[in-house]
Amino acid sequence: MTNQLLEQLRFSSNGVKDGLAMTSLIDEAYTQQIALNHSLEKYLLIDSSKVGKDDFSSFCDLKELNAVLMDNKDLEKKERIESYVEVIS
């Protein structure tokens, strides 16, 4: 995979805090970083319950994404994410 380029990547995370997508496993974070580094378009898929949730390892800065896809259940959390990147609901 490291020699190929992905046109579009859609991925998830265990939590998003301070503009960073996070996961609990270092190996998963490493794999996600490889995929992100080889993708033209990057979209994070989360629900609002993940916003503000901290986890063990960060692997992605939201400012590097094309957009975040998430629900509209909590407008305050949506606005927090919008301070970093476009949110598609």
C-alpha angles and dihedrals in degrees: 000000000000091000096048130079120223117214095210133006125195115186142158137220138204092238146353120216133160092357095307131113111224141196136183098235126067091208091054091048090052092049091047091050091053091051092046092049090055099045129096096202123030127195126178116208114204141144120234092257089072094060111102092013114131124210139176104270133025117212108168140039110221090222088069092061131091091221147327119240111211144142127268097234095114116032093188091058091045090054091050090056092044089061086070107029144353115285121214115198 
